[in-house]
Each structure stands twice: as structure tokens, then as C-alpha cells.
Amino acid sequence: MIEDEKIKYLDEKGIPALKAEEAKTEKTGKWRVFKPIINEEKCIKCKLCWLYCPENVITIDKNGHPKINYEICKGCGVCADNCPVKAINMKRDFHEEEK
């Protein structure tokens, strides 16, 4: 688990949240080759993906699960590399409609 002093912002439930002015706004376009897919069943909600994401595109939902903003995600794989239970897999992105 992440030590509290490493988390910059917490909402009222203690869930890490970015301030809107710090979120990246540059859209990826269609050049991303891979995108991270989170398996919520394997996820232990450790928030390491959120902590290490260099683009600040991961948020934590009210249930503690990470959510990725695919419009901005560059597909670097840092989140997958730092997931201790390998709940994030990098899949080839065919640029279909993002959900």
C-alpha cells in the first residue's frame, strides 16, 4: 500500500484525487500503439498505478478501483509495470471507439 505522505491529494473518503488543474489535457489521437486494460477482479486497490502514471490519467473511483482516461493515456505501460499483482495488461490498440 502507498504511504500517506506520498499521496498529494485525498478526497473526503481518503481516495486519491487529482485537482482538475493538474490533469493533462493533451489528447492522444490515434498514435497510441498499446493501451492498459485493468482487470478489476485481480486489482488489490493498492493505487500504485495511480501513483506512478507519468501523465496523471488514472483516477480512483468511489469503490477504490483505478480508472484510465483513454483519451489522454499515451500507452507507456508504466502502470502495468508497477502493478504488483499484474492486474493491468497492455493490449494492442486498434483505435476503436473508447468507452
C-alpha positions in Angstrom: 0.0 0.0 0.0 1.1 3.6 -0.6 2.3 5.5 2.4 0.0 8.5 3.1 2.8 11.1 2.8 3.3 10.0 -0.9 -0.3 10.9 -1.8 -0.7 14.6 -2.7 -4.5 14.9 -2.6 -7.2 12.9 -0.8 -10.9 13.4 -1.1 -13.2 13.1 1.8 -13.1 9.3 1.8 -9.3 9.2 1.6 -9.3 8.3 -2.1 -6.5 9.9 -4.1 -7.9 12.5 -6.5 -6.1 15.0 -8.8 -7.0 18.6 -8.8 -8.6 19.5 -12.1 -5.9 22.0 -13.0 -3.2 19.3 -12.7 -4.8 16.8 -15.1 -3.3 16.5 -18.5 -5.5 17.7 -21.4 -3.5 16.7 -24.5 -5.5 14.1 -26.3 -3.6 11.1 -27.6 -5.1 10.9 -31.0 -4.6 7.7 -32.9 -0.8 7.2 -32.5 -1.0 5.1 -29.3 0.1 1.5 -30.0 -0.9 -0.2 -26.7 -3.3 0.7 -24.0 -3.6 -0.6 -20.5 -6.6 -2.7 -19.6 -7.4 -3.2 -15.9 -8.7 -6.5 -14.5 -10.8 -5.3 -11.6 -11.1 -8.8 -10.2 -7.3 -9.1 -9.8 -6.8 -5.5 -8.7 -6.0 -5.1 -5.0 -6.6 -1.4 -5.0 -3.0 -0.5 -4.0 -3.1 2.7 -6.1 0.5 2.2 -7.4 -0.8 2.6 -11.0 -2.2 6.0 -10.0 0.9 7.0 -8.2 3.4 6.1 -11.0 1.3 7.3 -14.0 3.5 10.0 -15.6 0.6 11.6 -17.4 -1.9 11.7 -14.4 -4.6 10.0 -16.4 -5.6 7.4 -13.7 -8.2 8.3 -11.2 -9.7 6.2 -8.4 -13.4 5.6 -8.3 -15.6 5.6 -5.2 -15.0 1.8 -4.8 -11.2 2.2 -4.9 -10.7 0.9 -8.4 -8.4 2.7 -10.8 -10.0 4.2 -14.0 -7.9 5.2 -17.0 -8.8 8.2 -19.2 -8.0 6.7 -22.6 -8.4 10.0 -24.4 -5.2 11.2 -22.8 -3.4 7.9 -21.9 -0.2 7.6 -24.0 0.1 3.8 -23.5 3.5 3.9 -21.9 2.9 0.9 -19.7 4.3 2.4 -16.5 1.1 1.5 -14.7 1.3 -2.2 -15.9 5.0 -2.4 -15.0 4.3 -1.2 -11.4 1.2 -3.3 -10.7 2.3 -5.9 -8.0 -0.4 -8.4 -9.0 -0.3 -7.9 -12.8 -3.9 -6.7 -12.9 -3.0 -4.3 -15.8 -2.2 -5.8 -19.2 -1.1 -3.8 -22.2 -3.2 -4.7 -25.3 -2.7 -3.6 -28.9 -4.9 -0.5 -29.5 -6.9 -0.7 -32.7 -8.4 2.7 -32.1 -12.0 1.5 -31.9 -14.5 3.7 -30.1 -13.2 4.2 -26.5 -15.6 3.5 -23.6 
